[in-house]
Amino acid sequence: MAKYIGLMSGTSMDGVDAVLCDITQTSFTTLAAHSTPYSAELLAALNALCCEGPDELNSLAIADRLVAETFATVTLELLEQNNLCPSDIVAIGSHGQTVRHHPNADVLSAHFAKSSVRGFTCQIGDPNTIAVRTGIDVIGDFRRKDIALGGQGAPLVPAFHNAVFASDDRHRALVNIGGIANISLLAPKQDGVPPKGFDTGPGNRLMDEWISLHLNESFDKNGAWAASGSTHSGLLKQLLLDDYFKLSAPKSTGREYFNIDWLSNTLADIFPSFAGLDGEEFSNNLAPQDVQATLLALTGETIAQDIKRHLPHENKNGELSDVIVCGGGAFNQALMTYLSSALNDYKVVDSHILGIHPQHVEGAAFAWFAHAYMNDIKGNVPAVTGASRPAVLGALFKKA
């Protein structure tokens, strides 16, 4: 057995997941998992770092260490829960915490001319600190090699999805609904076709921000608040006109683009009575829960449109193709109902069907990326990210 641990915290920043996996060249099994939230102080700092503001460099450097300490703590707790020692683990694969993602160099700088700005992605959580505190070698910094090769640095998970979840004879889509949603399109293994994939657009993040503003809740449990409202067709149509949804892959996005200001601007454009984000009833014919219902529809519709555009709905034997949902969105019953209805020509299920909990798929991915690094396996898919060539991703941070 070769045990690896994958560490992941996504765009939603709703906690750090540590997933213990047994991985060989021919097998992949998730054995256990453990999660922990960030402290309130650190979470506030991380949210602030996702936007331009004062004291950025000091805050970033401090958060880099504190994120790493959180990652190390959840790792050690996972080991203790499973009666394991650091020496039982080959390596940790740590994604880190993304605080900025601008692969297209779509930022301005007070110090650089526009022609000098380069695309970048920024994940923090110092791998050296994780390695020292856990006593385990760490593989980190997975995305920047792809950026250096001209790629988006995201999404990376299609390589993992294809290696572990592709079927011998069935078409499959893996849909990860975190803060941002992304899809991996997997052809049957017998076809010998590389996977496709891209970020479809908003996942849970806009819904989380909207319910936080109005109900002071961190997320919409089961999509109940969205289900209490009605989708506003005019607002949904306007949101769907955004240029991002018209782009061809390779493409990736993040909270830098799809955020509450993006939503607020659209609301102000089409509802003259919109009084700003502090207004509870800002339109005669639109209540906050209607906006939530519309945001859920936006997530569901953008995913469904891309699935129908790129995934055959039947396999050669006439069976429906699989649409397998993972991430936090798999627990939003209203969203799953929406997807099942919009994709009624497909078999829509969550990742339990593959033997893995929906919340553990991304953490498991970075355990696999650590395995890939240790075994010289290429971790990116140029057709997905736009990189000039495949490459082994990550860097090794030794425990000693």
N, C-alpha and C positions, 0 to 999 in steps of 0.2 A: 504494500500500500504506500502511496505517496500523498501525504496530506498537505494541503495548501489552505490558506485563509484569504478570503477576499474582503476588502473594506470599501464601503461605498456610502457617500452621502450625496443626494441629488439636489436638483434645483429647488425642491420644496424645503430643504433643510429641516425636515421633520424628524431627523434622527440619523444616527450612524448605524449601519448594518454590518455585522461581521458574520461571514458565512464560511463554515468549515466544509471542505470538499476533499474527496479522494479522487485523484486524477492520474490516469496513466495514458499511454499512447492510444489505448483501445477502449477505455472506459471513463465515465464521469459520474460521480455520485455525490449528492449533497448529504452531509452527515448530521449537521446541527447548525444552529444560527442563534445569534443574540443581538439585541439592539439597545441603544441608549440614546436619550436626547442630549442636545447641547445644553449647557447652562444658559439661563436667561440672559446673562451678561454677554456671553460669547455669541449667542444667536442674534442679539441686537447688533453687535459689532459686525457680524457677517452680513446681515441685511444691509447695514450702512455701507459696507465695502463694495456692495454690488452697484453702487452709484457713486458718481464723483462727489467729493466732499473734502473737508479740512482734515488734516492730520492723517492722511491716507497711508503714508509710508510707515510711520510708527505703528499704526493700528494693524496694518497688514503683517508686519513682522511679528508683532505680539500674537495675533490670531494664528499665524502660521504655526507657532509653537503650541498654542492651546488646542488647536484642532488636532495636532499630532498627539498630544497627551490624551485627548478624548479617544482617538483611534486606538492608542496603546491600551487604555483602560478597558475598552470593550473587548479587545483581543484577549487580554489576560483573564477577564471574567468568562469569556467563552472557553478558554482552556480549562479553567477551574471547574466549570460546570460539567465538562466532559472528561475530567480526570486525566488531562494531558499535560505534558511538559513542553516548554519551548523547543526542546530537541526533537520532539515528535513531528514538528512542522518543517517542511522543506523551505518554504518562503511565504511571505505575505505579499499579496498584490494590493496596493493601495491607490485608489483613484484620486484621493484628495477631495477637497471641497472647491468647486468652481465658484469664483467670485466675479470673473469677467470672461466673456467669450466674444471676441471680435475677429474672426478669421479673415474677414473681408476688408480689414483696415478701415472700417467705417466709423472712425473716431477722429476728433480734433485734438490737437495738443498745443499748449502754449509755448512749447520749446522746439517743435519740429514743424517744418513745412509739410503740407499735405502730401507732397511727392516723397517725403522721407518716412511717412507712417507705414509700418508693416503690420500685417495681420498677426494676431496673437490669441492665445487662450491662457488663462491663469487659474491653476489649481493650487491651493495651499494645504498644509498639513505635512510639515517637514519629515521626510522619510528617515532621516538620520535619527531624529528623536524617537520615532516609532521603533526603529531597530534597536537602539540602546535600551529603551524602556522594556521592550518585550524579550530581548535576547534572541531575536529571529531576524534573518536576512529579509530585507524589504525590496521589492521591485516597485518603483513608482515612476512618475513623470511619463505617462503613457502617450499623451496627446501631442506633445510638442515635436516629436520626430515626424509625425504626419504633417503638421503645420510647416515644418522645415522643407518637406517635400512638395509643398504647394497645395496641400490638402486642407480640409476644413477642421481636421482634428476630431471630427464627430460626424455621425455617430460611429462608435467603434464596435458596438455590440453585434452587428451583423456577422462578423467573423466568428464570434463565439456561438451565436445562435446556429449558424450553419454547421459548425464543427460538431455541436452537441445535439441539436434538435432537428436537423434536416431528416426527412423521411426517405426511405428507399424509393417509394413510388407515389408520394402524395405532394401536392403543392401546399405550402404553409406560409402564413404570415405570422410573425411574432410582433405583437403590439405592446410596447412599453409605455404606460401612461403614468409618468411622474409629473413634475412641474411642467415640463415640455413633453410632448408625445413624439415617439419615433416608431417606425416600422422597419422590420427586416423581412424581405421577400425571398423565400427559400424554394428553389426548384427541387424536384426529386433528385436524390443522389445519382440515380441511373442516368440522368440527363447530363451530368457533368458541367452544369452551368454555375458560375459564381453567384453569390447572393447579391441582391440589391437592397437599398435602404436609404432612409433620410428622415429628418425631423419633419413631421407633418404640420406642427404648429403648437398652439397651447394645449396643455394637458390639464392638470389640476390647478396650476398656479393662479390663474385669473379667478377661478371660483373660490380658491382659498382666500385671496386678498379681498374679494368682494364680500364674502360672509364675515370676514374679520372686521371690515369697516362697519357693517350694519348690525351684526349680532354678537360681535366680539368672540366669535368661535374660530378656532384655528383651521377647521375644515368642515365641509357639509357632509355629515355622517349619512351614509347610504344615499346621498343625493336628495334627502328628504325636503330640504328647503327649496331646491330647484323644482322638485316634483309638486310643491305647493303653488308654484307660479305657472305662468303660461309663456311659451316662446313667442317673442315678438318678431314676426316674419320680416318686417322692414329693417329692424336692427340687425337681425341675423344676416340678411342679404347684404347690408352695408359692410358688416365685419368681414364677410366672405370675399369682398372686393379687394381686400388688401393684396398688394403686389406679391407678398411672400408666397401666397397660395398658388400663384401663377408660375412661380419659378420652377424650372426643371432641376432635377438632382444633377450633381451633388449640391446639397444645401443643408444647413444647420442653423439653429436659432437658439434663443435663450430669453431670460427675463430682461435682458438689456433692450429687447425689442417688444416682446409681448408682455406688457406690464399694465398697471392700473392707469398710468397716464395715457397709454395707447387707447384704452377703453374710454377714458374720460373725454378724450378729443373727439372720438366718434359720437359719443352721446351728445356732446355740445353741438356737433355739426347737424344732427338730425332732430334734436329736441330743443327748440329755442327756450323752453322753460327750465332747462337743466340748470340747477343752481350750484353745481359743484359736488364734490364727493361728500360733503357734510350734509347735503340735503337729503332728508329721508324720503319725502314724497316730492320728486322733482319733475313730474309730468302728470298730467291729468289721466293719461291712459297707460302709464308704465310705473309699476311698483318695483322696489328692489328685488323681490323674489322673482319677478318677471325677467329682470336682467340676469339673475342667477340661472334661470331656466334657459335663457338664450345663450349664456356662456357654455352651459352643458351641451346644448345643441351645436354650438360652434366646434367644440372639441370632438363630439361624435361625428358631425358631418364632414369635417376635414379628414378625419381618419377614414371614414367610410368611402368618401370620394376617391381617395388615393388607393384604397384596397381594390375598389371596383375598376379603377383605371389600370392597375398593374398585376392583379392576381387572377388567374383563371378561376371561375367559380366551380368548375368541375374537374376531376381527375380523369384519367383515361378509362377507368373502370366505371365512370358515371357517378362516383361518390362526390359529395360536396368537399371543397377545399377547406382546410382548417384556418381559422383566425383565432389565435391563441393570445389572450390578454394577460399581461403581468404588470407589476407596479401598483401603486396605491389606487389607481383608477379601477382596478379589478374588483375593489370592494365597494365601489359606488354603484349600488343596485340600479339607480335611475339611469346612469350612463351605460351600464351593461345592457339594460333593457332597450335603450336607444340604439346601441350598436347591433343588437340582435334583430331589431326591426329593420334598420337601414341596410343590414347585410343578410337579409333572409335567404339569399341564394348561397350562403356559406354556413359552415358549422362554427359558431362563435362559442368559445369556451375559455376558461382561464387555465393557467399553467399547471394546475394540479393534475391535469390530464397527462402531463409529461413527468409527473412525479416530483415536482418542485413547487414550493409555495410561491405565490406571485410576488411577495415582498422580498424574496431571497434571490431572484433571478439576476439582478444587477450586481449584487455582492458576489454571487457565484461567478459572474462573468470575469471579475477582476482576479479571482482565484485562478481561473483558466488563463488569463493574460500573464499571470506570474509563471504558470506552467509553460506557456508558450515561450516566454523569454528564456527560461532555463533550458528549453529544448530547441532553441533556434527556429521556432515556428513563426511565420509572418503573421502579424496581428491586425493589419489594416487591409481594407479592400479598396483599391484605387477607384473602382467604379462607384463606390459609395461616398468616399471622402473627397475624391478629386486629386489625390496624391499622384505624383509622377510614377511611383512604383510601389510594390509591396515592401514592407520592412518589418524587422523585429522591433517591437515597441517597448519602451521603458528603459530604465537604468537600474543598476544594482547598488544598493546601499547596505554594506556589510554590517553585521551586528558587532563586529570587533575590528 
